[in-house]
Amino acid sequence: MPRLALLLLAGLLPLPAAEVRDGPLKDLNSYFPLRADTSPESLRAMRTDVAVALGLHPSPTKGPLHAVIHGRIDQGDYTIDKVYFESAPGFYVTGNLYRPKQFTGRIPAVLFAHGHWKDARFLNQSAEHVRKEIATGQEVFAEGGKSRFQSMCVQLARMGCLVWQWDSLSDSDSVQLPESLVHRFARQRPEMNRAEGWGLYSAPAEARLQSVMGLQTWNNLRSLDFVLSLPEVDRARVAVTGASGGGTQTMILAALDDRVALSFPAVMVSTAMQGGCTCENACLLRLDRGNVDLAALFAPKPQGMTTANDWTKEMATKGFPELQAYYARLGAGDHVMLHRDERSPHNYNRAARAAFYEWLNRHFRLGLPTPIVERDYRVLGKAELTVWDAAHPAPKAADPDFERSLLRWFDGDSTVRLRADLRTGGDAVATGWRSLARPRATGPVTFVEPSTQWRSTHFEIKGTLRDARGEEVAIEWLHPVDARGDAVIWLDPAGKPGLRDERRQLRPAVQRLIEAGVAVIGADLYLQGAEPDAPTRKVKEPREVAAYTFGYNECLAVQRAHDIRTIRDFLRQPAPGEGLPTLGGKVSVAARGWTAPLAALAAVDLAATPLALDPEGFRFATLTDFRHPMFVPGAVKYLDVPGLLASVPAANPVWLADDAAAAELGARPGLQVDVGPPAGRMDRAIDWLLR
């Protein structure tokens, strides 16, 4: 047995640290405590990341709602209207509007999002079901107990509030996207996974950050627009609430829109399960954050939440104390509350609703005597509440062509807006790419067990770099005997072997750099040396939905871009390590093929790093498998490779062998476009780098 192995077995040498990225992937059932760096500044950046994840940065164009309000039902002390409007051209939001019969001045408004209760707005439980709920204390009234949703709306209207209860996608009167797609999607649809005419959950949709959750959030934002368009609404007193999946919608709407003044997500905020439905997950949404962080985005405004005998049952000891402490640091410790009910099942029952009424009464200064107690009422059925009738016909239901056209509209709107922003010097595209790239400090980078061999013109140093997080990248450092202090990171689809030709001789371009006194560093980016074409790992989840993996884990391309940054940071350290040469000069990157966009991805927040890039025609839009090693959620939305190159700060000079991308970039400072034949590209790139 080798001596090193004997020493390791004897415990005389420490075991090498494992590459942290080889560990288990995070999923929706992992542990999600409040981030340690929680601050108003960090949360502002997180809000942008959330908008990006949901496909809402920049905001889509808000066209006219064309709201139709009809069919008023007079219930004595309150009224119910039937409403539908367009959140996007031809895309309808449906619901009921409850109003007090008598009021003066402007009144508070409550947006009430429902969760995964089938036909929630029309819910009318059986007498047997209601008897069981009354027996366990969940409800009180034999009639009113038939619908927890109408109970909430009726009571709030009786308290003097306007209430908008709208349908989640595929529920009740929302018929344009089927339930099997919105909530129960399981298998990719080949006919909807193509460059033209794509559908939800496909690689082209995810590359544009188009998701069911994003569409639902857009409907929620437009619902807020609708409510605030009503003349009787007090714009300073607008609340949102909902339970379960409606709690997820509540958290997200409150996090994204400053017009919400009070939030009450029920049975959802937790350090445990983050939302199991396809409608509650989106790529990029919960990278290094979870629902407690999303709730913290609303601080210091009033926010209440509830627990039950479900995944929220530990919230009182895991999550809420940290959230409350954060509110206290902002001087608003009394603006967050937790209604505990771990004996009850998953619910928005009478006691939980009462907690919301009291919270609303207090913070909106309704002046009502407490405790606030619901009164019975007549529960209405679907025939009375539906917005569709002969005079107001429903749109075509579950139409795949509508799904395609809707996604095409959002894509076209986004592309026009982003290209215009780019032309006028805006930063919307760059902001998007920074969110996709997730740049972060690598911390001190160490060289693990380097080995050195002398060659006639250079030293050959091999080993592994490890950053502060434990992420590793294997490198081969060719350091000239007569070094001038500069270095080039040489990236190739073949990894470190790309430094040499098929005869194992240094490539002429590499040899030229060494002879000029420039160090050359080749690398095997994460997993590149093992299985370079292997598909990206996915979580253990039977549903073929990218968000279950990339909503919680960085994609492989982003991980590899971090490796490039690690190499660059290592080379710029004042002291790379004992016995290693010190550079101190310019660090550049030369990359070809699919490694070229990775180099640009690594540089979206760097400066003074010249890039010589030959993408060899690569475009993210050609990918139709979200497990492809180069798949990046959102890459096509932010204008693909040209948009990525435009997002590299102007302080980084760029040599580019891509005429089409250069044409879209326009007059970018420091850009040199190669227009010569492909055969001599790397020689011309070296000429540029040496200048």
Secondary structure, DSSP 4 states (H G I P E B T S, - for coil): --HHHHHHHTTSSPPPPPPGGGSPPP-TTS--PPPTT--HHHHHHHHHHHHHHTT-SSPPP------EEEEEEE-SSEEEEEEEEEEETTEEEEEEEEEESS--S-EEEEEEE--S-TTGGG----HHHHHHHHHTTS---TTGGG-HHHHHHHHHHHTT-EEEEEPPTTSTT--SS-HHHHT---S--GGG-SSSS--TTSHHHHTTT--HHHHHHHHHHHHHHHHHTSTTEEEEEEEEEEETHHHHHHHHHHHH-TT--EEEEES---SS----SGGG--TTTTTT--HHHHHHTTTTS-EEEE--SSTTTTTTTTTHHHHHHHHHHTT-GGGEEEE--TTS-S---HHHHHHHHHHHHHHTT----SS------PPP-HHHH-S-BTTBPPPPSS-HHHHHHHHHHHHHHHHHHHHHHHHTT--HHHHHHHHHH------S-EEEEEEEEE-SSEEEEEEEEE-TTS-EEEEEEEEETT--S-EEEEE-TT-GGGGB-TTSPBPHHHHHHHHTT-EEEEEE-TTTTT-TTPPPP--S-SS--THHHHTTS--HHHHHHHHHHHHHHHHTSS---TTPPP--S-EEEEEETTHHHHHHHHTTT--S--EEEE-TT--GGG---TTSTT--TTTTTTTHHHHHHHHS-TTS-EEE--HHHHHHH-S-TTEEE--S-GGGHHHHHHHHHH-
